[in-house]
Amino acid sequence: MEEKHKKVFGLAVVGVCGTVAVSLMAGSIPFILPAFRRICLPYVPATDNQMRNVVSLLKNRKGTLIDLGSGDGRIVLTTAKMGFPSIGVELNPWLVLYSKIKASYLGLNRQATFRRQDIWKTDLNRYDNIVIFGVEQMMSQLEEKLSHELKDDACVIACRFPLPNWNELSSEGSGIDTEFELEEDEKQFQTISVTEVATAMFDDGQNGLAVILQVLVQ
């Protein structure tokens, strides 16, 4: 009898461990799958410094805002509090669900919305302000997409990595205090005319120097 109980207990332990393992694997799939995409946009939460820089660059701006790859929704929720009708698009269903729950908890359902959507299949010509925490490999492709879809007077805030074909006119300061003045490459972007560019550099705590680039177009 005792041996039978031990066998049943052993099977129960194996069953519980198996269930936990399967649950962990299922929960991790949305986070692992991006690594197999041609361009991987990993989930790296924005730091407080990055949040402050984004907020600063959005001063004197108005209209709709979209965050491409919105992660846990912190950018969208912050800009919604600032009065921007804000939308976050994100492929990870768990992050989308978390963002929706948090928006509901904060009473921002009407001002902040979240969609499970591929950023490359998202039409950007509806939005006045676009935020992207990108990776270096995607910026050229994003630049081409923006050149075709930006509306007049749109504002793009590219965090961590700049759009690659903007030309540096001048720079001031050094290290994390460096500021650049940039202009567009007319050969590459005949449809875009830059009227003002502002940047801020900061240490993101993980990848060293990072850049926020704001481009205002007419």
Backbone hydrogen bonds, N-H to C=O, Kabsch-Sander energy under -0.5 kcal/mol:
donor,donor_aa,acceptor,acceptor_aa,energy
5,H,1,M,-2.2
6,K,2,E,-2.1
7,K,3,E,-1.9
8,V,4,K,-2.5
9,F,5,H,-2.8
10,G,6,K,-2.6
11,L,7,K,-2.4
12,A,8,V,-2.3
13,V,9,F,-2.5
14,V,10,G,-2.3
15,G,11,L,-2.5
16,V,12,A,-2.6
17,C,13,V,-2.8
18,G,14,V,-2.5
19,T,15,G,-2.4
20,V,16,V,-2.6
21,A,17,C,-2.5
22,V,18,G,-2.5
23,S,19,T,-2.5
24,L,20,V,-2.6
25,M,21,A,-2.3
26,A,22,V,-2.8
27,G,23,S,-2.6
28,S,24,L,-1.6
29,I,25,M,-1.2
31,F,28,S,-1.0
32,I,28,S,-1.9
33,L,29,I,-2.8
35,A,32,I,-1.6
36,F,33,L,-2.3
37,R,34,P,-1.5
40,C,38,R,-0.5
41,L,39,I,-0.5
44,V,42,P,-0.9
51,M,47,T,-2.4
52,R,48,D,-2.4
53,N,49,N,-2.2
54,V,50,Q,-2.4
55,V,51,M,-2.6
56,S,52,R,-2.4
57,L,53,N,-2.2
58,L,54,V,-1.2
59,K,56,S,-1.1
61,R,58,L,-2.0
65,L,85,P,-2.2
66,I,129,N,-2.3
67,D,87,I,-2.6
68,L,66,I,-0.6
68,L,131,V,-2.8
69,G,67,D,-0.8
69,G,89,V,-2.3
70,S,89,V,-1.7
73,G,70,S,-2.6
77,L,73,G,-2.8
78,T,74,R,-1.9
79,T,75,I,-2.7
80,A,76,V,-2.2
81,K,77,L,-1.6
82,M,78,T,-1.1
83,G,80,A,-1.3
84,F,79,T,-2.3
86,S,84,F,-0.8
86,S,111,Q,-2.9
87,I,65,L,-2.4
88,G,113,T,-2.4
89,V,67,D,-2.2
90,E,115,R,-2.3
96,V,92,N,-2.0
97,L,93,P,-2.4
98,Y,94,W,-2.5
99,S,95,L,-2.4
100,K,96,V,-2.3
101,I,97,L,-2.4
102,K,98,Y,-2.5
103,A,99,S,-2.4
104,S,100,K,-2.2
105,Y,101,I,-2.4
106,L,102,K,-2.1
107,G,104,S,-1.0
108,L,103,A,-3.2
112,A,108,L,-3.0
113,T,86,S,-2.3
115,R,88,G,-2.7
117,Q,90,E,-0.8
117,Q,115,R,-1.0
121,K,118,D,-1.2
122,T,119,I,-1.1
123,D,121,K,-0.5
124,L,122,T,-0.5
127,Y,124,L,-1.5
128,D,64,T,-0.6
129,N,64,T,-1.6
130,I,155,C,-3.0
131,V,66,I,-2.8
132,I,157,I,-2.4
133,F,68,L,-0.7
134,G,132,I,-1.0
134,G,159,C,-0.9
138,M,135,V,-1.6
139,M,135,V,-0.7
139,M,136,E,-0.9
142,L,138,M,-2.5
143,E,139,M,-2.6
144,E,140,S,-1.8
145,K,141,Q,-2.0
146,L,142,L,-2.9
147,S,143,E,-2.2
148,H,144,E,-1.1
149,E,145,K,-1.5
150,L,146,L,-2.6
153,D,217,V,-0.8
154,A,151,K,-1.4
155,C,128,D,-2.4
156,V,215,V,-1.3
157,I,130,I,-3.3
158,A,156,V,-0.6
158,A,213,L,-1.9
159,C,132,I,-3.1
159,C,157,I,-0.7
160,R,211,V,-1.1
161,F,159,C,-1.3
166,W,163,L,-1.1
167,N,183,E,-3.6
169,L,167,N,-0.5
169,L,181,E,-3.6
170,S,181,E,-1.4
172,E,179,E,-2.4
177,D,174,S,-1.9
178,T,175,G,-1.5
179,E,172,E,-2.5
181,E,170,S,-2.7
183,E,167,N,-2.6
186,E,184,E,-0.8
188,Q,185,D,-0.7
189,F,185,D,-2.8
192,I,189,F,-1.2
195,T,216,L,-1.9
196,E,216,L,-1.0
198,A,214,Q,-1.3
200,A,212,I,-1.6
202,F,210,A,-1.6
204,D,202,F,-0.6
204,D,208,G,-1.9
210,A,202,F,-2.0
212,I,200,A,-2.3
213,L,158,A,-1.6
213,L,211,V,-0.5
214,Q,198,A,-2.4
214,Q,212,I,-0.5
215,V,156,V,-1.5
215,V,213,L,-0.5
216,L,196,E,-2.1
216,L,214,Q,-0.5
217,V,154,A,-1.3
217,V,215,V,-0.5
218,Q,193,S,-1.7
